[in-house]
Amino acid sequence: MLRLNEDEMEKLWSTKQLGDHCPEALIRTVWLNNTMHFGWRARDEHRRVLLGDLEVRREEGGEKSEYIFWHTARGSKTRSGSKEFGPKRYFNPRIYATGTDRCPVKFFKSYLARWPTDMGKPDDPLYLAVMKKPQTEVWFKKQPLGIHSLGKFMKTMAAAAKLEGKCTNHSARRTIITTLRHENVNPVDISQLSGQKS
């Protein structure tokens, strides 16, 4: 299974598989950021997350003052769910604003701005179905994104960008775990982020 390198990530951007120019690219960008920063599993954890499990917060001062805070886990095959992180997990994962064109907080806020006006409650699913040819500023439907559509994100992007090798949603998760290992991040911190047992 392919682990994405910098050139392959750049190719996803340059071929417009990622970005905020269309609904498909925007939701895939949010998905990729959540995978790369929170360590969520391919379909499993992504499908369970509710909008209220995340919130945009602001720190006092500094360039990177905004961040996405993940405070409630819904569970996966190794994480228990439906509760705020407690003593067993000693940090709450965050995605910080970067102030760049590819800022993950910017894309998350852009994604929410494209939702139907009567949605946005804490118990709404995080990923909504995509409108193929939106005629207004609303790009997403009032229904959850299908699990099969969610499960094909990376495969679809890799084919369009002509990446070589087998590429699945798990490739993104594998990329961040391997990157953290190469940066000599404490293995305990990596397992806390990824939900791995060891």
Z-matrix of the N, CA and C atoms (Angstrom, degrees):
N
C 1 1.457
C 2 1.534 1 109.21
N 3 1.308 2 115.37 1 134.45
C 4 1.456 3 121.67 2 -174.13
C 5 1.532 4 112.50 3 -69.93
N 6 1.345 5 115.08 4 134.96
C 7 1.463 6 120.99 5 167.19
C 8 1.518 7 105.77 6 -103.10
N 9 1.310 8 117.50 7 128.47
C 10 1.461 9 121.67 8 -173.71
C 11 1.523 10 111.16 9 -74.55
N 12 1.328 11 116.45 10 131.41
C 13 1.457 12 119.68 11 174.21
C 14 1.533 13 109.24 12 -99.33
N 15 1.318 14 116.61 13 -179.43
C 16 1.469 15 120.27 14 -175.87
C 17 1.525 16 112.02 15 -62.93
N 18 1.324 17 116.77 16 -39.59
C 19 1.469 18 120.11 17 179.91
C 20 1.528 19 111.31 18 -64.30
N 21 1.326 20 116.21 19 -40.81
C 22 1.470 21 119.76 20 179.70
C 23 1.521 22 111.38 21 -68.52
N 24 1.325 23 116.71 22 -39.01
C 25 1.464 24 119.57 23 175.60
C 26 1.528 25 110.20 24 -62.42
N 27 1.319 26 116.25 25 -42.62
C 28 1.462 27 120.72 26 179.28
C 29 1.528 28 110.46 27 -62.44
N 30 1.314 29 116.38 28 -36.90
C 31 1.466 30 120.34 29 179.95
C 32 1.534 31 110.78 30 -66.17
N 33 1.317 32 117.89 31 -35.92
C 34 1.470 33 120.71 32 176.68
C 35 1.526 34 110.71 33 -61.87
N 36 1.327 35 116.22 34 -37.10
C 37 1.463 36 120.12 35 177.51
C 38 1.531 37 111.24 36 -73.98
N 39 1.315 38 116.96 37 -46.22
C 40 1.470 39 119.99 38 -174.30
C 41 1.526 40 112.71 39 -68.11
N 42 1.333 41 116.97 40 -26.99
C 43 1.471 42 120.16 41 177.24
C 44 1.524 43 111.86 42 -90.93
N 45 1.332 44 116.15 43 8.37
C 46 1.470 45 123.75 44 175.72
C 47 1.528 46 113.62 45 63.18
N 48 1.351 47 115.05 46 30.58
C 49 1.464 48 118.76 47 170.68
C 50 1.519 49 109.91 48 -77.18
N 51 1.318 50 116.05 49 -20.69
C 52 1.463 51 123.15 50 177.53
C 53 1.518 52 108.30 51 -122.12
N 54 1.330 53 116.35 52 154.84
C 55 1.460 54 120.69 53 178.87
C 56 1.521 55 110.86 54 136.84
N 57 1.331 56 115.74 55 -165.35
C 58 1.466 57 119.62 56 -179.81
C 59 1.534 58 111.48 57 -128.69
N 60 1.343 59 116.36 58 26.35
C 61 1.461 60 121.75 59 -178.24
C 62 1.526 61 113.22 60 -85.24
N 63 1.339 62 117.79 61 -15.98
C 64 1.468 63 121.31 62 178.34
C 65 1.526 64 108.51 63 -153.70
N 66 1.341 65 117.57 64 162.25
C 67 1.477 66 119.96 65 -176.78
C 68 1.523 67 113.92 66 -58.80
N 69 1.342 68 116.85 67 -43.25
C 70 1.463 69 119.87 68 -177.19
C 71 1.520 70 111.55 69 -62.60
N 72 1.323 71 116.63 70 -46.07
C 73 1.468 72 119.95 71 -179.57
C 74 1.527 73 111.04 72 -64.91
N 75 1.314 74 117.33 73 -38.93
C 76 1.468 75 120.54 74 -177.42
C 77 1.524 76 111.72 75 -65.60
N 78 1.326 77 117.28 76 -47.36
C 79 1.471 78 118.88 77 -178.43
C 80 1.526 79 110.61 78 -68.51
N 81 1.343 80 117.47 79 -33.71
C 82 1.465 81 119.57 80 176.79
C 83 1.523 82 111.27 81 -67.51
N 84 1.327 83 116.76 82 -34.56
C 85 1.462 84 120.60 83 178.51
C 86 1.523 85 110.56 84 -66.56
N 87 1.321 86 116.48 85 -43.62
C 88 1.470 87 120.50 86 176.89
C 89 1.527 88 109.68 87 -61.77
N 90 1.329 89 116.09 88 -44.50
C 91 1.472 90 120.79 89 178.83
C 92 1.532 91 111.22 90 -59.32
N 93 1.338 92 116.20 91 -47.17
C 94 1.462 93 120.04 92 -178.24
C 95 1.525 94 111.20 93 -63.58
N 96 1.325 95 117.30 94 -43.03
C 97 1.467 96 120.21 95 178.13
C 98 1.521 97 111.42 96 -61.32
N 99 1.331 98 116.86 97 -42.23
C 100 1.468 99 119.78 98 179.02
C 101 1.525 100 111.26 99 -64.48
N 102 1.324 101 116.28 100 -39.38
C 103 1.469 102 120.16 101 178.17
C 104 1.522 103 110.79 102 -65.64
N 105 1.324 104 115.94 103 -47.47
C 106 1.458 105 120.81 104 -174.45
C 107 1.532 106 113.47 105 -72.04
N 108 1.317 107 117.36 106 -28.70
C 109 1.465 108 119.74 107 -177.28
C 110 1.532 109 113.50 108 -100.88
N 111 1.328 110 117.18 109 -30.55
C 112 1.459 111 120.18 110 -178.35
C 113 1.530 112 112.73 111 -104.23
N 114 1.337 113 117.19 112 -11.65
C 115 1.458 114 120.51 113 178.78
C 116 1.518 115 114.07 114 73.10
N 117 1.329 116 118.20 115 22.78
C 118 1.470 117 120.89 116 -177.48
C 119 1.512 118 111.35 117 -66.33
N 120 1.314 119 115.45 118 147.09
C 121 1.457 120 121.97 119 179.25
C 122 1.527 121 111.22 120 -74.52
N 123 1.341 122 113.51 121 160.58
C 124 1.465 123 123.44 122 -171.23
C 125 1.529 124 114.57 123 -39.64
N 126 1.309 125 118.42 124 -71.84
C 127 1.471 126 120.91 125 177.77
C 128 1.513 127 110.56 126 -111.94
N 129 1.301 128 114.47 127 -31.85
C 130 1.454 129 123.05 128 -170.18
C 131 1.529 130 113.29 129 -51.05
N 132 1.313 131 116.82 130 -66.70
C 133 1.462 132 120.03 131 -176.76
C 134 1.524 133 112.40 132 -72.19
N 135 1.317 134 117.06 133 -38.74
C 136 1.464 135 120.02 134 -179.33
C 137 1.529 136 111.02 135 -57.24
N 138 1.302 137 116.68 136 -42.24
C 139 1.466 138 121.75 137 -176.01
C 140 1.533 139 111.82 138 -66.50
N 141 1.311 140 117.60 139 -29.37
C 142 1.467 141 120.80 140 -175.89
C 143 1.530 142 114.09 141 -84.58
N 144 1.324 143 116.60 142 -21.95
C 145 1.461 144 119.82 143 -172.24
C 146 1.524 145 111.78 144 -67.05
N 147 1.317 146 115.60 145 137.44
C 148 1.461 147 122.74 146 175.77
C 149 1.524 148 108.88 147 -105.33
N 150 1.313 149 115.29 148 157.30
C 151 1.457 150 119.74 149 -178.35
C 152 1.524 151 111.85 150 -56.68
N 153 1.338 152 116.86 151 -39.19
C 154 1.456 153 120.85 152 -177.81
C 155 1.512 154 114.94 153 -69.89
N 156 1.343 155 117.21 154 -8.14
C 157 1.467 156 120.50 155 178.11
C 158 1.526 157 111.76 156 -76.39
N 159 1.332 158 115.63 157 -16.16
C 160 1.459 159 121.74 158 179.75
C 161 1.520 160 109.19 159 -121.47
N 162 1.322 161 116.51 160 150.63
C 163 1.464 162 119.46 161 172.05
C 164 1.523 163 109.73 162 -151.68
N 165 1.316 164 114.13 163 147.46
C 166 1.457 165 119.92 164 176.56
C 167 1.525 166 107.07 165 -87.23
N 168 1.318 167 115.49 166 125.70
C 169 1.463 168 121.50 167 179.50
C 170 1.515 169 109.53 168 -122.44
N 171 1.303 170 115.46 169 166.94
C 172 1.459 171 120.66 170 -179.72
C 173 1.522 172 109.94 171 -130.90
N 174 1.320 173 115.84 172 130.94
C 175 1.462 174 120.87 173 174.77
C 176 1.526 175 109.06 174 -87.79
N 177 1.291 176 115.69 175 161.80
C 178 1.461 177 120.70 176 177.07
C 179 1.522 178 109.88 177 -77.97
N 180 1.330 179 116.93 178 121.18
C 181 1.472 180 121.75 179 174.70
C 182 1.514 181 113.58 180 70.16
N 183 1.292 182 115.25 181 174.97
C 184 1.461 183 121.21 182 177.56
C 185 1.515 184 112.47 183 84.97
N 186 1.339 185 116.22 184 155.84
C 187 1.450 186 121.72 185 -179.75
C 188 1.518 187 112.39 186 -68.94
N 189 1.311 188 116.81 187 -39.16
C 190 1.462 189 121.54 188 -177.17
C 191 1.528 190 110.08 189 -97.32
N 192 1.308 191 116.54 190 58.48
C 193 1.459 192 119.77 191 -172.04
C 194 1.515 193 113.55 192 -79.85
N 195 1.340 194 118.10 193 -25.01
C 196 1.460 195 119.78 194 -179.69
C 197 1.525 196 110.60 195 -93.95
N 198 1.339 197 115.33 196 147.54
C 199 1.457 198 119.50 197 175.82
C 200 1.520 199 109.44 198 -155.63
N 201 1.336 200 114.89 199 157.36
C 202 1.464 201 121.44 200 174.37
C 203 1.518 202 106.33 201 -96.22
N 204 1.300 203 115.65 202 125.90
C 205 1.463 204 122.63 203 -175.47
C 206 1.530 205 108.34 204 -108.25
N 207 1.335 206 116.95 205 122.65
C 208 1.470 207 121.77 206 176.29
C 209 1.521 208 107.19 207 -99.34
N 210 1.323 209 116.22 208 111.28
C 211 1.464 210 118.57 209 -173.84
C 212 1.520 211 114.87 210 -114.17
N 213 1.348 212 119.55 211 -13.26
C 214 1.460 213 120.50 212 -178.56
C 215 1.519 214 110.37 213 -132.12
N 216 1.323 215 116.79 214 122.52
C 217 1.463 216 121.62 215 177.76
C 218 1.519 217 109.06 216 -91.46
N 219 1.316 218 116.68 217 139.13
C 220 1.471 219 122.14 218 179.06
C 221 1.512 220 111.75 219 -99.69
N 222 1.311 221 116.49 220 -3.96
C 223 1.459 222 119.65 221 175.38
C 224 1.513 223 113.78 222 100.91
N 225 1.307 224 113.81 223 157.55
C 226 1.464 225 123.34 224 175.88
C 227 1.515 226 105.92 225 -156.76
N 228 1.326 227 116.68 226 -167.62
C 229 1.465 228 117.47 227 -178.40
C 230 1.526 229 112.74 228 -69.20
N 231 1.347 230 117.85 229 -17.19
C 232 1.466 231 119.01 230 178.04
C 233 1.520 232 113.29 231 -121.21
N 234 1.329 233 118.10 232 -8.04
C 235 1.458 234 120.23 233 179.21
C 236 1.516 235 109.02 234 -112.06
N 237 1.321 236 117.00 235 137.05
C 238 1.460 237 119.44 236 170.80
C 239 1.522 238 106.75 237 -76.64
N 240 1.315 239 116.65 238 155.89
C 241 1.459 240 117.83 239 -170.71
C 242 1.507 241 115.57 240 -124.06
N 243 1.344 242 114.89 241 -174.25
C 244 1.457 243 125.68 242 177.43
C 245 1.517 244 113.82 243 56.59
N 246 1.309 245 116.35 244 40.47
C 247 1.454 246 118.69 245 176.57
C 248 1.516 247 110.01 246 -154.76
N 249 1.310 248 114.73 247 155.35
C 250 1.455 249 118.30 248 175.62
C 251 1.515 250 108.97 249 -73.66
N 252 1.329 251 115.24 250 152.53
C 253 1.455 252 119.20 251 -179.85
C 254 1.523 253 109.67 252 -62.59
N 255 1.308 254 114.63 253 135.94
C 256 1.456 255 118.95 254 -176.94
C 257 1.506 256 111.84 255 -125.87
N 258 1.331 257 117.02 256 -149.02
C 259 1.459 258 121.56 257 -174.23
C 260 1.518 259 114.49 258 -59.24
N 261 1.348 260 118.67 259 -28.86
C 262 1.458 261 120.39 260 -177.63
C 263 1.529 262 111.76 261 -73.10
N 264 1.306 263 116.73 262 -17.48
C 265 1.462 264 120.56 263 178.74
C 266 1.510 265 106.80 264 -124.04
N 267 1.318 266 117.35 265 114.25
C 268 1.454 267 119.23 266 -167.75
C 269 1.519 268 113.95 267 -90.44
N 270 1.317 269 119.16 268 5.87
C 271 1.466 270 119.64 269 171.88
C 272 1.520 271 109.84 270 -149.00
N 273 1.314 272 116.02 271 150.32
C 274 1.457 273 122.24 272 174.28
C 275 1.526 274 107.85 273 -97.49
N 276 1.333 275 117.63 274 120.99
C 277 1.461 276 119.67 275 -179.36
C 278 1.529 277 111.82 276 -61.30
N 279 1.319 278 115.21 277 146.29
C 280 1.467 279 122.05 278 179.62
C 281 1.522 280 109.46 279 -137.44
N 282 1.333 281 114.75 280 152.16
C 283 1.461 282 121.13 281 171.26
C 284 1.520 283 106.13 282 -117.87
N 285 1.312 284 116.61 283 115.16
C 286 1.464 285 120.69 284 -176.34
C 287 1.520 286 112.00 285 -90.24
N 288 1.319 287 115.01 286 147.27
C 289 1.454 288 121.65 287 172.44
C 290 1.524 289 108.93 288 -63.97
N 291 1.326 290 115.64 289 145.32
C 292 1.460 291 120.54 290 -178.35
C 293 1.528 292 112.50 291 -111.29
N 294 1.318 293 117.44 292 -16.40
C 295 1.457 294 120.20 293 -177.47
C 296 1.517 295 113.45 294 73.56
N 297 1.338 296 117.30 295 13.48
C 298 1.464 297 121.90 296 179.86
C 299 1.528 298 110.06 297 -107.48
N 300 1.328 299 115.86 298 176.61
C 301 1.465 300 120.86 299 177.37
C 302 1.524 301 111.91 300 -65.16
N 303 1.320 302 116.36 301 -21.70
C 304 1.466 303 120.54 302 -178.60
C 305 1.527 304 112.29 303 -107.09
N 306 1.302 305 115.74 304 26.58
C 307 1.473 306 121.86 305 -178.21
C 308 1.532 307 110.72 306 -59.45
N 309 1.328 308 118.40 307 122.30
C 310 1.468 309 120.91 308 -178.78
C 311 1.529 310 113.34 309 -65.03
N 312 1.310 311 117.91 310 -32.64
C 313 1.471 312 120.09 311 178.64
C 314 1.524 313 109.79 312 -68.56
N 315 1.309 314 116.60 313 -39.39
C 316 1.469 315 121.18 314 177.54
C 317 1.524 316 110.78 315 -59.46
N 318 1.326 317 117.32 316 -45.20
C 319 1.463 318 120.60 317 -179.36
C 320 1.526 319 111.44 318 -67.42
N 321 1.323 320 117.15 319 -37.89
C 322 1.465 321 120.54 320 178.50
C 323 1.535 322 110.39 321 -62.91
N 324 1.317 323 116.90 322 -44.56
C 325 1.460 324 120.92 323 179.33
C 326 1.534 325 111.20 324 -67.66
N 327 1.320 326 116.73 325 -37.04
C 328 1.464 327 121.10 326 176.76
C 329 1.523 328 110.65 327 -64.00
N 330 1.330 329 115.80 328 -40.31
C 331 1.472 330 121.21 329 177.55
C 332 1.529 331 110.58 330 -60.52
N 333 1.299 332 117.35 331 -48.13
C 334 1.466 333 120.55 332 -179.34
C 335 1.524 334 111.77 333 -65.61
N 336 1.316 335 117.44 334 -31.52
C 337 1.467 336 121.27 335 179.43
C 338 1.528 337 112.10 336 -68.62
N 339 1.329 338 117.10 337 -16.88
C 340 1.470 339 121.76 338 -179.69
C 341 1.519 340 112.94 339 -96.22
N 342 1.333 341 117.50 340 5.15
C 343 1.464 342 121.74 341 179.78
C 344 1.525 343 110.90 342 -75.75
N 345 1.349 344 117.14 343 158.31
C 346 1.467 345 119.92 344 170.51
C 347 1.524 346 109.90 345 -57.31
N 348 1.321 347 116.93 346 144.10
C 349 1.467 348 120.62 347 -173.33
C 350 1.520 349 113.53 348 -63.43
N 351 1.317 350 118.68 349 -26.92
C 352 1.468 351 120.05 350 -178.87
C 353 1.527 352 112.45 351 -93.79
N 354 1.314 353 116.63 352 15.60
C 355 1.462 354 120.25 353 174.20
C 356 1.518 355 108.43 354 -116.51
N 357 1.327 356 115.89 355 167.54
C 358 1.450 357 120.94 356 -178.92
C 359 1.513 358 111.60 357 122.99
N 360 1.340 359 115.59 358 17.71
C 361 1.463 360 119.89 359 177.35
C 362 1.529 361 109.52 360 -81.66
N 363 1.336 362 117.06 361 155.81
C 364 1.470 363 120.07 362 -177.52
C 365 1.523 364 114.45 363 -56.10
N 366 1.350 365 117.90 364 -31.12
C 367 1.465 366 119.41 365 -177.64
C 368 1.530 367 113.32 366 -93.78
N 369 1.324 368 118.04 367 11.22
C 370 1.466 369 121.32 368 173.09
C 371 1.520 370 109.06 369 -76.31
N 372 1.361 371 117.80 370 147.37
C 373 1.469 372 119.57 371 176.92
C 374 1.517 373 110.58 372 -65.04
N 375 1.316 374 117.02 373 148.80
C 376 1.461 375 120.60 374 -178.62
C 377 1.525 376 112.05 375 -69.44
N 378 1.320 377 116.44 376 -37.19
C 379 1.463 378 120.01 377 -176.79
C 380 1.521 379 109.88 378 -106.19
N 381 1.336 380 115.57 379 121.48
C 382 1.458 381 121.58 380 179.56
C 383 1.529 382 110.59 381 -105.57
N 384 1.331 383 115.07 382 154.60
C 385 1.463 384 120.97 383 177.63
C 386 1.530 385 110.22 384 -64.17
N 387 1.314 386 114.91 385 146.81
C 388 1.462 387 122.86 386 -174.48
C 389 1.528 388 111.11 387 -90.18
N 390 1.332 389 116.66 388 137.62
C 391 1.468 390 121.30 389 169.67
C 392 1.528 391 107.67 390 -82.17
N 393 1.305 392 117.43 391 127.26
C 394 1.465 393 121.12 392 -176.00
C 395 1.532 394 112.55 393 -67.07
N 396 1.317 395 117.36 394 -43.82
C 397 1.463 396 120.77 395 -179.61
C 398 1.528 397 109.24 396 -132.99
N 399 1.324 398 116.89 397 75.10
C 400 1.472 399 119.29 398 -177.48
C 401 1.529 400 111.83 399 -63.21
N 402 1.323 401 115.13 400 140.60
C 403 1.469 402 120.95 401 -179.78
C 404 1.526 403 112.02 402 -105.31
N 405 1.338 404 116.16 403 -4.72
C 406 1.459 405 120.81 404 -178.53
C 407 1.521 406 108.94 405 -132.69
N 408 1.328 407 116.37 406 -169.50
C 409 1.467 408 121.46 407 176.60
C 410 1.522 409 111.94 408 -72.70
N 411 1.334 410 117.67 409 -13.05
C 412 1.459 411 121.98 410 177.83
C 413 1.529 412 108.40 411 -85.05
N 414 1.331 413 115.98 412 123.19
C 415 1.462 414 121.85 413 -176.47
C 416 1.522 415 113.13 414 -110.50
N 417 1.331 416 117.71 415 -8.08
C 418 1.458 417 119.66 416 -172.68
C 419 1.527 418 111.08 417 -127.68
N 420 1.331 419 115.15 418 149.90
C 421 1.465 420 122.32 419 -175.53
C 422 1.527 421 111.14 420 -86.54
N 423 1.318 422 115.29 421 168.08
C 424 1.458 423 121.33 422 178.23
C 425 1.534 424 109.92 423 -87.63
N 426 1.289 425 116.25 424 49.48
C 427 1.466 426 120.96 425 178.61
C 428 1.523 427 108.84 426 -153.52
N 429 1.329 428 116.27 427 153.08
C 430 1.470 429 119.59 428 -179.61
C 431 1.522 430 111.41 429 -65.75
N 432 1.311 431 116.16 430 149.73
C 433 1.455 432 121.23 431 172.64
C 434 1.521 433 108.40 432 -66.53
N 435 1.327 434 117.30 433 135.36
C 436 1.460 435 121.16 434 -179.83
C 437 1.521 436 112.30 435 -63.54
N 438 1.312 437 115.83 436 147.35
C 439 1.462 438 120.44 437 -176.56
C 440 1.530 439 111.48 438 -64.71
N 441 1.325 440 117.92 439 -31.88
C 442 1.461 441 120.24 440 179.60
C 443 1.528 442 111.05 441 -72.50
N 444 1.337 443 116.35 442 -38.62
C 445 1.469 444 119.81 443 175.74
C 446 1.516 445 110.23 444 -62.82
N 447 1.325 446 116.56 445 -44.00
C 448 1.467 447 121.91 446 178.56
C 449 1.526 448 110.90 447 -61.85
N 450 1.320 449 116.12 448 -38.61
C 451 1.460 450 121.01 449 -176.43
C 452 1.522 451 114.69 450 -72.99
N 453 1.346 452 117.71 451 -13.32
C 454 1.464 453 120.99 452 -177.31
C 455 1.528 454 113.51 453 -105.71
N 456 1.316 455 118.25 454 7.86
C 457 1.467 456 120.79 455 -176.14
C 458 1.527 457 112.86 456 -52.33
N 459 1.324 458 116.35 457 -56.82
C 460 1.462 459 119.40 458 -173.87
C 461 1.518 460 112.05 459 -69.99
N 462 1.313 461 117.65 460 -38.63
C 463 1.464 462 121.43 461 178.63
C 464 1.530 463 110.25 462 -60.73
N 465 1.334 464 116.61 463 -43.74
C 466 1.465 465 121.39 464 179.46
C 467 1.528 466 110.83 465 -64.50
N 468 1.335 467 116.67 466 -45.91
C 469 1.466 468 119.95 467 -179.81
C 470 1.524 469 111.51 468 -64.57
N 471 1.325 470 116.88 469 -42.39
C 472 1.463 471 120.94 470 -178.05
C 473 1.524 472 111.23 471 -63.17
N 474 1.329 473 116.41 472 -40.73
C 475 1.465 474 120.05 473 178.95
C 476 1.527 475 110.48 474 -65.12
N 477 1.335 476 117.13 475 -44.60
C 478 1.466 477 120.98 476 -178.98
C 479 1.530 478 111.70 477 -65.95
N 480 1.332 479 116.71 478 -35.00
C 481 1.469 480 121.29 479 -179.36
C 482 1.532 481 112.23 480 -88.19
N 483 1.352 482 115.71 481 -1.96
C 484 1.469 483 122.30 482 179.78
C 485 1.538 484 112.49 483 58.34
N 486 1.333 485 115.54 484 44.89
C 487 1.461 486 119.88 485 173.98
C 488 1.525 487 108.53 486 -77.47
N 489 1.301 488 116.78 487 144.86
C 490 1.461 489 120.85 488 -179.75
C 491 1.522 490 110.18 489 -90.57
N 492 1.334 491 115.43 490 153.41
C 493 1.459 492 120.40 491 178.01
C 494 1.510 493 111.93 492 88.90
N 495 1.326 494 114.82 493 168.35
C 496 1.456 495 120.88 494 179.81
C 497 1.518 496 109.29 495 -76.12
N 498 1.314 497 116.19 496 124.60
C 499 1.460 498 121.15 497 -176.87
C 500 1.525 499 109.03 498 -129.26
N 501 1.321 500 116.91 499 119.19
C 502 1.459 501 122.14 500 178.50
C 503 1.526 502 108.47 501 -126.45
N 504 1.326 503 116.20 502 176.53
C 505 1.464 504 119.55 503 178.19
C 506 1.523 505 111.77 504 -56.79
N 507 1.310 506 116.21 505 -31.60
C 508 1.467 507 119.22 506 -178.90
C 509 1.535 508 111.69 507 -67.91
N 510 1.327 509 116.77 508 -18.69
C 511 1.468 510 119.90 509 178.36
C 512 1.523 511 111.10 510 -59.22
N 513 1.339 512 116.77 511 -38.37
C 514 1.470 513 120.14 512 -179.72
C 515 1.527 514 110.67 513 -66.49
N 516 1.310 515 116.81 514 -43.37
C 517 1.468 516 121.06 515 178.50
C 518 1.532 517 110.47 516 -64.59
N 519 1.314 518 115.91 517 -41.81
C 520 1.466 519 120.21 518 178.86
C 521 1.529 520 110.45 519 -62.94
N 522 1.327 521 115.91 520 -37.29
C 523 1.461 522 120.83 521 -179.22
C 524 1.519 523 111.17 522 -60.96
N 525 1.336 524 117.44 523 -48.01
C 526 1.463 525 119.15 524 -176.29
C 527 1.527 526 111.15 525 -69.46
N 528 1.333 527 117.79 526 -37.73
C 529 1.466 528 120.02 527 179.78
C 530 1.531 529 110.27 528 -64.98
N 531 1.336 530 116.18 529 -44.28
C 532 1.466 531 120.40 530 179.08
C 533 1.525 532 111.31 531 -65.46
N 534 1.327 533 116.43 532 -40.82
C 535 1.467 534 120.66 533 178.87
C 536 1.528 535 110.82 534 -60.67
N 537 1.322 536 116.57 535 -44.82
C 538 1.465 537 120.00 536 179.20
C 539 1.532 538 111.48 537 -63.90
N 540 1.320 539 116.61 538 -37.55
C 541 1.465 540 119.93 539 177.54
C 542 1.518 541 110.90 540 -64.34
N 543 1.339 542 116.67 541 -42.13
C 544 1.469 543 120.21 542 179.71
C 545 1.527 544 112.22 543 -68.14
N 546 1.331 545 116.14 544 -24.06
C 547 1.467 546 120.33 545 177.89
C 548 1.532 547 111.43 546 -88.29
N 549 1.327 548 116.07 547 8.40
C 550 1.473 549 122.89 548 178.33
C 551 1.525 550 113.58 549 60.00
N 552 1.331 551 115.75 550 34.42
C 553 1.466 552 119.70 551 173.17
C 554 1.521 553 108.33 552 -70.22
N 555 1.306 554 116.14 553 142.81
C 556 1.465 555 121.73 554 -179.85
C 557 1.531 556 110.52 555 -52.60
N 558 1.349 557 118.80 556 126.40
C 559 1.466 558 121.02 557 -179.99
C 560 1.529 559 113.72 558 -55.22
N 561 1.323 560 116.82 559 -31.75
C 562 1.464 561 119.97 560 178.18
C 563 1.529 562 109.90 561 -65.11
N 564 1.332 563 116.70 562 -40.63
C 565 1.465 564 120.23 563 177.60
C 566 1.522 565 111.00 564 -64.23
N 567 1.330 566 116.33 565 -39.91
C 568 1.467 567 119.67 566 179.55
C 569 1.525 568 110.55 567 -64.55
N 570 1.311 569 117.12 568 -43.45
C 571 1.466 570 119.84 569 179.97
C 572 1.520 571 111.27 570 -67.38
N 573 1.326 572 117.51 571 -33.22
C 574 1.461 573 120.80 572 175.67
C 575 1.526 574 110.48 573 -64.03
N 576 1.319 575 116.46 574 -43.32
C 577 1.465 576 120.73 575 -179.58
C 578 1.513 577 111.57 576 -68.30
N 579 1.324 578 117.07 577 -45.31
C 580 1.460 579 121.35 578 -172.66
C 581 1.526 580 113.66 579 -84.86
N 582 1.326 581 116.65 580 -15.45
C 583 1.457 582 119.31 581 -177.30
C 584 1.520 583 112.85 582 78.80
N 585 1.328 584 117.05 583 14.03
C 586 1.464 585 119.57 584 178.77
C 587 1.523 586 109.65 585 -76.02
N 588 1.325 587 115.35 586 147.52
C 589 1.458 588 119.53 587 -178.81
C 590 1.516 589 112.05 588 -75.15
N 591 1.342 590 116.76 589 -25.07
C 592 1.464 591 119.06 590 -179.32
C 593 1.528 592 108.58 591 -146.35
